[in-house]
Amino acid sequence: MLVVASDIHLSDHTTGVVISEKSFSLFTGRLRELAYQASWRAGGRYQPVREIDFLLLGDILDPLQSTRWLEKQPGQEGYVRPWHDPQSPAFIAKVREITRAILEKNPHAFDVLKRISQGEGIYLPPSNRRGKPDQYTLQRITPKVRIFYMVGNHDWFYHLPGPEYDAIRAEIIQAMGLSNPPGPFPHDPEDTGELDEALARYRLVARHGDQYDSMSFNPELGRNAATLADIYSSEVIYRFPFEVARQLGDELPERLVQGIQRMANVRPLMATPLWLFEQVRRHGTSPAQVSQVKRIWDHVVGDFLDLDILHDRQFANPHSRNILKLVFGVSKKMPLETLASLSRLSRNYIKNEHISLARYASQEAAIRSGEAEFVAYGHTHSHEVVPLGEVPKGADDGPLYVNTGSWATFLDYSRQPSTPTDGRTMPVNLLTCLALYRDGERQGRRFENWWANFA
């Protein structure tokens, strides 16, 4: 059995909504159930599975989502940003610092993963002589579990070469019980080494999916370089709440500051002004304080647009740069309530917004040649299952694309009632995964999806 999950976004808790510990407890129970059901073979015979592979398909740890990048300003000693030279001592030191903070702040998550890698928590009854579970013995079968880590666009730092990064990866491997070697964690299926054999056994092509997002991946530079999305996230989405807390934390209502810090979890991103206006309205901020918040927004946006790096074609082509200047230039000239109104006018678009990478999955060489039956991507946080082409003659099912969704918490405006004045939304706590089977596991089924949204 092979289980695939992505986009968990474990952070150092300096920004955004912290993932619930319930996610890992729920997953442990679900993995135990999947292993038991997989032990029922085609024909109704029970035989405990002996091996389970668990693939973490990118954006698992999230060193990008941290205000620790913002602690130093240009000209200060130790100033470093995610798009600076990744081989510089300051950059390496910052990645190490944030990684260790992530490991420290999420002990439950890493304890669960470590115990899973050691087979703890997955205990299967042996088979009796009739090919059924023997429930009358204390003996239990513990499958061998291997956990593999592939990187995406938020944890691309762990793809960087060099002994210093090997040491950082070694700490992650130890904390999570990974089966990866300490060299660069793979980004493409061609990089996977031992994992490649596991993927081939299940006829699976696995990628994070950031390769198909021009904001999050530059094909000329590959996965060892920052992108425009890194700059935008760090300098706007993470910096704005950081500056509000730093400059006005003692003056604004505490719940307002906390609400603004959750801005990174708003989906889609274009609904961010709607969330911000709702926080201001709900927590009784005075007009003067609203103006102060808006001034910080204007200052942050202005600094972002003035960055010299935006004029580097490595990060932004002229078209993308012009769109950024237009959108953010307009935002500086409008009061907050007007920005929120524009978000409401786009409600129909927000409600139906759905980003699918299925068209890229159908073009995978292994799918076109028939060597693979499945394609798994993450990145979009939108769980979906899409058939890829016609069902081959004599087969029950054809090739499939599966997006592994996310374990993250979202403030989702695409699922709220379409009312003209209400901008409120509720947190969505997602937990999704994909399971693939072979050798008659799960009574001969090929795959299974699990999707949960919990309070």
ABEGO torsion letter per residue (X at the ends): XBBBBBGAGBBAGABEBBBBAAAAAAAAAAAAAAAAAAABBBGGBBBBBABBBBBBAEGABBAABBAAAAABBBGBBGBBBAABBAABAAAAAAAAAAAAAAAAABAAAAAAAAAAAAGBGBBBBBBBAAGBBBAABABBBBBBBBBBBBBBAAAAAAABBEAAAAAAAAAAAAAAGBABBABBBBABAAAAEAAAAAAAAAGBBBBAGAAABAAABBAAAEAABBBAAAAAAAAAAAAAAAAAAAAAAAABBAAAAAAAAAAAABOBAAAAAAAAAAAAAAAGBBAAAAAAAAAAAAAAAAAAAABAAAABAAABBAAAAAAAAAAAAAAAABBAAAAAAAAAAAAAAAAABBBBAAAAAAABAAAAAGABABBBBBGAGBBBBBBBEBBBBGBABBBBBBBAEBABBBBBAAABBBBAABABBBBBBBBBBBBBBBGGBGGGBABBBBBBBBX
